[in-house]
């Protein structure tokens, strides 16, 4: 948790409390339903929370913004972002119902009234959102085909509406296949921890 606060010292006492409660909540739910790999649960704050919050180093969502988190799994990046941006609405979806149950329970336990969650596939979604966020759900060009229809044309933020996609490794081929303008941010330039050496954040305006 200290690692997160080092990069986000502006968190309020409420946000710090919510952040501190994440680990025991995920320990509890992960013992029942495996939403985070066993090797990663002890590194929750670095590998999941801080990774999710890298999006907040690229854009500060304004109040009233709506964000769709596709393939949220255990609630990443949506839940950490919802803690950081209480005035922003986050809708978390996953095709696995058990994971959505965990997300719903954790959001409720933390008092995150700005989070909703549904069992759904990206292709079936019809709502409009300012941004779509995700962590390496699939091949980026395929992901773009699924969800570009869900990006709202109405602009609220300094960064134009679009996709914020967290993924690791060499993305050269995927970006070439995407055939849309994309900006790649290297997370090792944002965070000093070795975990982030190969991690990227891809922004695709839509």
C-alpha positions as CSV (number, residue, x, y, z in Angstrom):
1,X,0.0,0.0,0.0
2,X,2.9,2.4,0.8
3,X,4.0,2.0,-2.8
4,X,0.7,3.3,-4.1
5,X,0.7,6.2,-1.7
6,X,4.2,7.2,-2.8
7,X,2.8,7.8,-6.3
8,X,-0.6,9.1,-5.2
9,X,0.0,11.1,-2.0
10,X,-3.0,13.2,-2.6
11,X,-5.4,10.5,-1.5
12,X,-7.9,11.6,1.2
13,X,-8.3,9.7,4.6
14,X,-11.4,8.0,3.2
15,X,-9.5,6.9,0.1
16,X,-6.6,5.6,2.2
17,X,-9.0,3.6,4.3
18,X,-10.6,2.1,1.2
19,X,-7.1,1.3,-0.2
20,X,-6.1,-0.4,3.1
21,X,-9.2,-2.5,3.1
22,X,-8.6,-3.9,-0.4
23,X,-6.1,-6.6,0.7
24,X,-8.2,-8.2,3.4
25,X,-11.2,-8.1,1.1
26,X,-9.4,-9.8,-1.8
27,X,-7.8,-12.3,0.6
28,X,-11.2,-13.3,1.8
29,X,-12.9,-13.6,-1.6
30,X,-9.9,-15.2,-3.3
31,X,-10.0,-18.0,-0.7
32,X,-13.6,-18.7,-2.0
33,X,-13.4,-17.8,-5.7
34,X,-10.0,-17.5,-7.5
35,X,-10.1,-14.0,-9.1
36,X,-6.4,-13.3,-8.6
37,X,-3.6,-15.7,-9.2
38,X,-2.0,-17.1,-6.0
39,X,1.4,-15.8,-6.9
40,X,0.0,-12.3,-7.4
41,X,-2.2,-11.9,-4.3
42,X,0.7,-11.0,-2.0
43,X,1.7,-8.3,-4.5
44,X,-1.8,-6.9,-4.9
45,X,-0.9,-3.3,-4.4
46,X,1.9,-3.3,-7.0
47,X,0.7,-5.7,-9.6
48,X,-3.0,-4.9,-9.6
49,X,-3.8,-1.6,-7.8
50,X,-0.8,0.5,-8.9
51,X,-1.0,-1.1,-12.4
52,X,-4.6,0.0,-12.6
53,X,-3.9,3.5,-11.4
54,X,-1.3,4.0,-14.1
55,X,-4.3,5.2,-16.2
56,X,-4.6,8.1,-13.7
57,X,-1.1,9.3,-14.6
58,X,-2.3,9.8,-18.2
59,X,-5.7,11.4,-17.6
60,X,-7.4,12.9,-14.6
61,X,-11.1,12.0,-15.2
62,X,-13.4,14.9,-14.5
63,X,-16.5,14.5,-12.4
64,X,-19.4,13.2,-14.4
65,X,-17.2,11.1,-16.7
66,X,-18.4,7.6,-17.4
67,X,-15.9,4.7,-17.8
68,X,-16.5,1.1,-18.9
69,X,-14.2,-1.6,-17.6
70,X,-14.3,-4.6,-20.0
71,X,-13.2,-8.0,-18.8
72,X,-12.7,-6.6,-15.3
73,X,-12.0,-10.0,-13.7
74,X,-11.6,-9.2,-10.0
75,X,-12.3,-5.5,-10.5
76,X,-9.2,-4.2,-12.2
77,X,-8.6,-1.5,-13.3
78,X,-12.1,-0.3,-12.3
79,X,-12.1,-0.6,-8.5
80,X,-8.8,1.2,-7.8
81,X,-9.8,3.9,-10.3
82,X,-13.3,4.2,-8.6
83,X,-11.5,4.8,-5.3
84,X,-9.3,7.6,-6.8
85,X,-12.2,9.2,-8.8
86,X,-15.3,9.2,-6.6
87,X,-17.1,11.6,-8.9
88,X,-16.7,9.3,-11.9
89,X,-19.1,6.4,-12.7
90,X,-17.5,3.1,-13.5
91,X,-19.4,0.2,-15.0
92,X,-17.5,-3.1,-14.7
93,X,-18.4,-6.0,-16.9
94,X,-17.1,-9.6,-17.3
95,X,-18.5,-12.7,-18.9
96,X,-18.0,-14.8,-15.8
97,X,-20.7,-14.3,-13.2
98,X,-18.7,-15.4,-10.2
99,X,-16.2,-12.6,-10.8
100,X,-19.0,-10.0,-11.1
101,X,-20.4,-11.2,-7.8
102,X,-17.0,-10.6,-6.2
103,X,-16.7,-7.2,-7.7
104,X,-20.2,-6.3,-6.5
105,X,-19.4,-7.5,-3.0
106,X,-16.1,-5.6,-2.8
107,X,-17.5,-2.4,-4.2
108,X,-20.4,-2.6,-1.6
109,X,-18.0,-3.3,1.3
110,X,-15.9,-0.3,0.4
111,X,-19.0,2.0,-0.1
112,X,-18.2,2.7,-3.7
113,X,-21.5,4.1,-4.9
114,X,-19.9,5.1,-8.2
115,X,-19.5,1.4,-9.3
116,X,-22.0,-0.8,-11.1
117,X,-21.2,-4.3,-12.4
118,X,-22.9,-6.7,-14.9
119,X,-22.2,-10.1,-16.3
120,X,-21.9,-9.3,-20.0
121,X,-19.8,-9.8,-23.1
122,X,-18.3,-6.7,-24.7
123,X,-19.9,-7.4,-28.1
124,X,-23.4,-7.2,-26.6
125,X,-23.0,-3.9,-24.8
126,X,-25.1,-1.0,-26.1
127,X,-24.4,1.9,-23.7
128,X,-22.2,4.9,-24.4
129,X,-19.1,5.8,-22.3
130,X,-16.4,8.5,-22.3
131,X,-13.6,5.9,-21.9
132,X,-13.3,2.2,-22.1
133,X,-10.5,0.7,-19.9
134,X,-9.2,-2.9,-19.9
135,X,-6.2,-5.1,-18.9
136,X,-5.1,-7.3,-21.7
137,X,-8.4,-9.0,-22.4
138,X,-7.6,-10.0,-26.0
139,X,-5.8,-8.9,-29.2
140,X,-6.1,-5.1,-29.3
141,X,-7.5,-4.9,-32.9
142,X,-10.2,-7.4,-31.9
143,X,-11.0,-5.5,-28.8
144,X,-11.3,-2.3,-30.8
145,X,-13.9,-3.9,-33.0
146,X,-15.9,-5.0,-30.0
147,X,-16.1,-1.7,-28.2
148,X,-15.5,1.3,-30.4
149,X,-19.3,1.5,-30.8
150,X,-19.6,2.2,-27.0
151,X,-17.5,5.4,-27.0
152,X,-19.6,8.6,-26.6
153,X,-19.0,11.5,-29.0
154,X,-19.6,14.0,-26.2
155,X,-16.3,15.2,-24.7
156,X,-15.8,16.1,-21.0
157,X,-12.1,15.6,-20.5
158,X,-8.8,17.2,-21.7
159,X,-8.0,13.8,-23.3
160,X,-10.4,13.0,-26.1
161,X,-12.6,10.0,-25.5
162,X,-11.2,6.6,-26.3
163,X,-9.7,3.3,-25.2
164,X,-7.1,3.0,-22.4
165,X,-5.6,-0.5,-22.7
166,X,-3.1,-2.0,-20.3
167,X,-0.9,-4.7,-21.8
168,X,2.7,-6.0,-21.7
169,X,5.4,-6.9,-24.2
170,X,6.0,-5.9,-27.7
171,X,2.9,-4.3,-29.2
172,X,4.3,-3.3,-32.6
173,X,2.4,-5.9,-34.6
174,X,-0.9,-5.2,-32.8
175,X,-0.7,-1.5,-33.3
176,X,0.2,-1.9,-37.0
177,X,-2.8,-4.2,-37.4
178,X,-5.1,-1.8,-35.5
179,X,-4.7,0.8,-38.3
180,X,-5.8,3.6,-35.9
181,X,-3.8,6.3,-34.3
182,X,-2.5,5.1,-30.9
183,X,-0.2,6.4,-28.3
184,X,1.9,3.9,-26.3
185,X,3.0,4.9,-22.8
186,X,5.8,2.8,-21.2
187,X,5.0,2.3,-17.6
188,X,8.6,1.9,-16.6
189,X,8.9,5.6,-17.3
190,X,6.1,6.3,-14.7
191,X,6.8,3.7,-12.0
192,X,10.3,2.6,-11.0
193,X,9.4,-1.0,-9.8
194,X,10.9,-3.9,-11.9
195,X,7.4,-5.3,-12.5
196,X,6.6,-2.4,-14.9
197,X,9.6,-2.8,-17.2
198,X,7.6,-4.5,-20.0
199,X,4.2,-3.0,-19.2
200,X,2.5,-0.5,-21.5
201,X,-0.6,1.6,-21.5
202,X,-2.1,2.1,-25.0
203,X,-4.4,5.1,-25.6
204,X,-6.6,4.9,-28.8
205,X,-8.8,7.9,-29.4
206,X,-12.1,7.0,-31.0
